Amino acid sequence: MHTPLPSDAPPVGLLLAAGFSRRFGAQNKLLQPLPNGECMAVVAARSLITALPHSVAVIRANVPELSAALKALGLIVVECGEQEQVMADSLKLGLNTVLTAFPQYAGVVIALADMPFIQPQTIQHVANALAQHPLVQPVMAGKPGHPVGFSRALIPELLRVEGDQGAREVVRAHQAQSIHIACEDPGIFRDIDTPADLK
């Protein structure tokens, strides 16, 4: 049983960690250690839950070590089934989990588990800006990055996305209403797709 959110609650964090990592090779990239020795997904999850104490993670089934590690940090963990194969499936599963666990949520900040270098304060700034804006992205040197914040009003649109585009089409549709938060955080661009990216 999770503590209900107050009416003025901050947004909920949503960590997407259910990709197949095909470009990385045979290993599960989210379990690979970073230079500090901790696995990539754990570092990303810790940054998210540090900024947003109510957070949900979506992972693939049958990765018990990842599930245990994320639950130990305090995230609600939900597993994709075999029928949930594309990015939109894991996004919808995560959003529906947010709706169930935190019905008073103010919005969602969507983070990716293969982007572990984003600073918690960047996530916090995105979340804070959602109080006044429907869509929020951090930017550095004029270029937008991750995570992206969505107000509660945009969640129905996110629940209608299909395929492997994820939330991109909703971001594109609402550029006119979005706000960009300037930051000095190169982690907003740095994702890990191949073993070489770990170095």
BELWOJO-V776507 format. One record per residue. N is the residue number from 1. RES is the residue in three letters. NEAR is the number of other ideal C-beta (glycine too) atoms within 12 Angstrom. Layout:
<<N,RES,NEAR> <N,RES,NEAR>>
This chain:
<<1,MET,5> <2,HIS,21> <3,THR,13> <4,PRO,14> <5,LEU,23> <6,PRO,12> <7,SER,10> <8,ASP,10> <9,ALA,25> <10,PRO,31> <11,PRO,45> <12,VAL,44> <13,GLY,51> <14,LEU,52> <15,LEU,52> <16,LEU,47> <17,ALA,47> <18,ALA,42> <19,GLY,35> <20,PHE,26> <21,SER,29> <22,ARG,13> <23,ARG,17> <24,PHE,23> <25,GLY,16> <26,ALA,12> <27,GLN,20> <28,ASN,27> <29,LYS,36> <30,LEU,42> <31,LEU,31> <32,GLN,31> <33,PRO,21> <34,LEU,27> <35,PRO,14> <36,ASN,13> <37,GLY,10> <38,GLU,20> <39,CYS,32> <40,MET,41> <41,ALA,44> <42,VAL,35> <43,VAL,38> <44,ALA,47> <45,ALA,45> <46,ARG,35> <47,SER,39> <48,LEU,47> <49,ILE,34> <50,THR,24> <51,ALA,32> <52,LEU,45> <53,PRO,26> <54,HIS,34> <55,SER,46> <56,VAL,45> <57,ALA,48> <58,VAL,46> <59,ILE,42> <60,ARG,32> <61,ALA,20> <62,ASN,14> <63,VAL,29> <64,PRO,16> <65,GLU,18> <66,LEU,34> <67,SER,29> <68,ALA,18> <69,ALA,30> <70,LEU,38> <71,LYS,22> <72,ALA,16> <73,LEU,30> <74,GLY,24> <75,LEU,41> <76,ILE,35> <77,VAL,36> <78,VAL,35> <79,GLU,27> <80,CYS,31> <81,GLY,16> <82,GLU,11> <83,GLN,10> <84,GLU,25> <85,GLN,19> <86,VAL,21> <87,MET,29> <88,ALA,29> <89,ASP,30> <90,SER,39> <91,LEU,43> <92,LYS,31> <93,LEU,35> <94,GLY,47> <95,LEU,37> <96,ASN,26> <97,THR,33> <98,VAL,41> <99,LEU,24> <100,THR,18> <101,ALA,28> <102,PHE,33> <103,PRO,19> <104,GLN,22> <105,TYR,39> <106,ALA,34> <107,GLY,39> <108,VAL,50> <109,VAL,47> <110,ILE,49> <111,ALA,50> <112,LEU,45> <113,ALA,48> <114,ASP,37> <115,MET,40> <116,PRO,38> <117,PHE,31> <118,ILE,41> <119,GLN,31> <120,PRO,30> <121,GLN,21> <122,THR,40> <123,ILE,49> <124,GLN,30> <125,HIS,33> <126,VAL,47> <127,ALA,41> <128,ASN,24> <129,ALA,33> <130,LEU,39> <131,ALA,20> <132,GLN,17> <133,HIS,28> <134,PRO,31> <135,LEU,39> <136,VAL,40> <137,GLN,40> <138,PRO,40> <139,VAL,26> <140,MET,23> <141,ALA,15> <142,GLY,11> <143,LYS,16> <144,PRO,27> <145,GLY,34> <146,HIS,44> <147,PRO,50> <148,VAL,48> <149,GLY,50> <150,PHE,44> <151,SER,32> <152,ARG,28> <153,ALA,19> <154,LEU,32> <155,ILE,34> <156,PRO,16> <157,GLU,28> <158,LEU,41> <159,LEU,23> <160,ARG,18> <161,VAL,29> <162,GLU,20> <163,GLY,16> <164,ASP,19> <165,GLN,18> <166,GLY,31> <167,ALA,40> <168,ARG,25> <169,GLU,21> <170,VAL,34> <171,VAL,30> <172,ARG,19> <173,ALA,20> <174,HIS,25> <175,GLN,17> <176,ALA,11> <177,GLN,22> <178,SER,28> <179,ILE,26> <180,HIS,26> <181,ILE,33> <182,ALA,21> <183,CYS,31> <184,GLU,16> <185,ASP,29> <186,PRO,20> <187,GLY,30> <188,ILE,35> <189,PHE,24> <190,ARG,25> <191,ASP,30> <192,ILE,34> <193,ASP,22> <194,THR,17> <195,PRO,17> <196,ALA,12> <197,ASP,22> <198,LEU,26> <199,LYS,10>>
